[in-house]
């Protein structure tokens, strides 16, 4: 767990606390401005035209990448780790996926389509999706180069070499499944562009739970990224005398 010792934390007067909080607010505002600048730089990155005809399998048969936009001009693809033959999705990807449906209620009304894509054939993850109670679109990239081209699955050549690109660097190992997010744009003529991809800790921005935990005295309280996370139906029951437990019992 996190090495921060809450029990030995300094305790001060309200006046001292306010002075410290106001100083920290200066840093928070500076970070907000830096984040806005970083977001502007992200939007200003150059684009790459998509020339390959990627195809995906879903509940209504095969779809082209252009079909995933629907009526919107912008598309988010979450590269969900679910490999061929797996019975469950990656714990970390599932943690992120628990946040998708709430956001997608709003994204769909703001010119943004969202879809998760996994390497396994589409039928293989339907039982897991139903078990998790998710509603976001989730398709399969089986049979295409999509995962390899966006560096969330090692190519046959990378596996043979034992090295693969991930998060914009060459790793000395080659993984079949890794997490990531990619963004695409469709112009009025129907041309598709890849505008952005992020991996590893770059996915933190998708995890609303972490934003809550970062406000807490113990922070994320983990010894390794997401080491405490389970599929949401695998957690132990919340004690009945806790606030959220009592609310859950009434639901």
C-alpha positions in Angstrom: 0.0 0.0 0.0 0.9 3.7 -0.2 3.8 4.5 2.1 2.2 7.8 3.2 1.5 7.6 6.9 -1.8 9.3 7.6 -1.6 8.7 11.3 1.6 10.8 11.6 0.3 13.7 9.5 0.7 17.2 11.0 -2.4 18.6 12.7 -2.6 22.4 12.8 -5.0 25.2 13.6 -7.7 26.3 11.1 -5.8 29.5 10.3 -2.6 27.5 9.5 -4.6 25.1 7.4 -6.1 28.0 5.4 -2.7 29.5 4.7 -1.4 26.1 3.5 -4.6 25.5 1.4 -4.3 28.9 -0.3 -0.7 28.3 -1.2 -1.7 24.9 -2.7 -4.5 26.6 -4.6 -1.9 28.6 -6.4 -0.3 25.4 -7.5 -3.6 23.9 -8.5 -4.5 26.9 -10.7 -1.1 26.7 -12.3 -1.6 23.0 -13.1 -5.0 23.7 -14.6 -3.5 26.3 -16.9 -0.7 23.9 -17.8 -3.3 21.2 -18.5 -5.2 23.5 -20.8 -2.0 24.3 -22.6 -1.2 20.6 -23.0 -4.7 19.9 -24.3 -4.3 22.7 -26.9 -1.0 21.2 -28.0 -2.6 17.8 -28.3 -5.3 19.2 -30.6 -2.6 20.9 -32.7 -0.7 17.7 -33.4 -0.5 16.8 -37.1 -2.8 14.0 -38.4 -2.2 10.9 -40.4 -4.5 9.9 -43.2 -6.0 6.4 -42.8 -5.6 4.5 -46.1 -6.1 0.9 -44.9 -9.6 -0.6 -44.9 -9.9 -1.9 -41.4 -12.9 -4.2 -40.7 -14.5 -5.1 -37.4 -17.0 -7.7 -36.3 -20.0 -6.7 -34.2 -23.6 -7.5 -33.5 -24.7 -6.5 -37.0 -21.9 -8.2 -38.9 -18.8 -6.6 -40.3 -18.2 -2.8 -40.1 -15.6 -0.6 -41.7 -13.8 2.0 -39.6 -15.8 4.8 -41.2 -19.0 3.0 -40.0 -18.0 3.4 -36.4 -18.4 7.2 -36.5 -22.1 7.0 -37.0 -23.3 10.5 -37.6 -20.4 12.1 -35.8 -17.1 13.5 -37.1 -15.0 12.3 -34.2 -14.3 8.8 -32.9 -12.7 7.4 -29.7 -11.5 3.8 -29.8 -10.5 2.2 -26.6 -8.2 -0.8 -27.2 -9.6 -3.3 -24.7 -7.4 -6.1 -23.6 -9.4 -9.3 -24.4 -7.4 -11.9 -26.3 -8.5 -14.9 -28.3 -9.5 -17.7 -25.8 -9.8 -15.4 -22.8 -12.8 -15.9 -20.5 -12.6 -12.4 -18.8 -11.3 -9.0 -19.8 -8.2 -7.4 -18.3 -8.9 -6.1 -14.8 -7.4 -2.7 -15.6 -9.4 -2.3 -18.9 -12.5 -3.4 -17.0 -11.9 -0.7 -14.4 -11.7 1.9 -17.1 -14.7 0.4 -18.9 -16.9 0.9 -15.8 -16.6 4.6 -16.6 -17.5 4.5 -20.3 -21.3 4.3 -20.3 -21.7 7.4 -18.2 -19.4 9.5 -20.4 -20.9 8.1 -23.6 -24.4 9.4 -22.7 -22.9 12.9 -23.2 -20.2 12.2 -25.9 -22.9 10.9 -28.3 -24.6 14.3 -28.1 -21.4 16.3 -28.7 -20.1 15.0 -32.1 -18.1 12.1 -30.6 -18.7 8.4 -31.1 -17.1 5.8 -28.7 -16.3 2.2 -29.3 -14.2 -0.5 -27.5 -12.2 -2.9 -29.8 -10.6 -6.2 -28.8 -8.5 -8.8 -30.5 -10.7 -11.8 -29.6 -13.5 -12.8 -32.0 -16.7 -11.0 -31.2 -18.7 -13.9 -29.7 -16.0 -14.6 -27.2 -16.6 -11.5 -25.1 -20.4 -11.3 -25.2 -20.9 -13.2 -22.0 -18.4 -11.1 -20.1 -20.0 -7.9 -21.4 -23.4 -9.1 -20.3 -22.0 -10.1 -16.9 -20.5 -6.6 -16.4 -23.7 -4.9 -17.4 -22.0 -2.6 -20.0 -23.8 -1.0 -22.9 -21.1 0.8 -24.9 -20.4 -0.6 -28.4 -17.7 -3.3 -28.3 -16.3 -4.8 -31.5 -13.7 -7.3 -32.6 -10.6 -6.5 -34.7 -9.9 -10.3 -35.3 -8.5 -10.9 -38.7 -7.3 -7.3 -39.3 -4.0 -5.5 -38.6 -5.7 -2.9 -36.5 -4.2 -3.9 -33.1 -0.8 -4.3 -34.6 -0.9 -1.0 -36.5 -1.9 0.9 -33.4 0.7 -0.9 -31.2 -1.5 -2.6 -28.7 -0.6 -6.1 -30.0 2.8 -7.3 -31.2 3.0 -8.2 -34.9 4.3 -11.6 -35.9 7.7 -10.0 -36.8 7.9 -8.3 -33.4 7.0 -11.5 -31.6 9.8 -13.3 -33.6 12.3 -10.6 -32.6 11.1 -10.5 -29.0 10.8 -6.7 -29.2 7.8 -4.4 -29.8 6.9 -0.8 -29.9 4.6 0.4 -27.1 3.9 3.9 -25.8 6.3 5.3 -28.4 9.3 3.3 -27.3 10.8 -0.1 -28.2 10.3 -2.7 -25.4 12.5 -5.7 -25.0 9.5 -7.9 -25.0 6.5 -8.4 -27.2 3.0 -8.6 -25.7 -0.1 -9.9 -27.5 -2.4 -7.6 -25.6 -1.8 -4.1 -24.2 -4.2 -1.2 -23.4 -4.5 2.1 -25.3 -6.8 4.7 -26.8 -6.9 6.1 -30.3 -8.7 9.1 -31.7 -9.9 9.5 -35.3 -11.5 12.3 -37.3 -13.7 12.2 -40.4 -13.8 15.3 -42.6 -16.9 16.4 -44.6 -15.6 14.5 -47.7 -15.4 11.2 -45.7 -11.6 11.0 -45.4 -10.4 9.5 -42.2 -7.5 10.6 -40.1 -5.7 9.3 -37.0 -5.2 12.3 -34.7 -4.0 10.9 -31.4 -3.1 7.7 -29.4 -2.1 7.3 -25.8 -1.1 4.3 -23.7 -0.1 3.2 -20.2 -0.4 6.1 -17.6 -1.8 8.3 -20.4 -5.1 6.4 -19.9 -5.4 7.8 -16.3 -7.5 10.6 -17.7 -10.3 8.1 -18.4 -10.5 6.9 -14.8 -12.9 9.1 -12.8 -12.4 6.9 -9.7 -8.8 8.0 -9.6 -9.8 11.6 -9.6 -11.8 10.9 -6.5 -9.0 8.9 -4.8 -6.5 11.7 -5.6 -8.5 13.9 -3.3 -8.3 11.5 -0.4 -5.8 11.5 2.5 -4.5 8.1 1.4 -4.5 9.0 -2.3 -4.7 6.0 -4.6 -3.2 3.8 -1.8 -1.8 1.2 -4.2 1.7 -0.4 -4.4 1.4 -0.8 -8.2 -0.9 0.7 -10.7 -4.4 -0.8 -10.3 -3.0 -3.6 -8.2 -6.1 -3.5 -5.9 -8.7 -3.4 -8.7 -11.0 -6.4 -9.3 -13.9 -6.9 -11.7 -16.7 -5.0 -10.1 -18.7 -8.1 -9.3 -15.7 -9.7 -7.6 -15.3 -7.3 -4.7 -16.4 -8.4 -1.2 -19.7 -7.1 -0.1 -19.7 -3.6 1.4 -20.4 -3.7 5.2 -24.0 -3.1 5.9 -23.2 -0.4 8.5 -21.3 1.8 6.0 -23.0 4.7 4.3 -22.8 3.3 0.8 -23.6 -0.2 2.1 -26.9 1.0 3.6 -27.8 2.8 0.5 -27.1 -0.2 -1.6 -29.3 -2.4 0.6 -32.2 0.0 0.0 -31.7 0.0 -3.8 
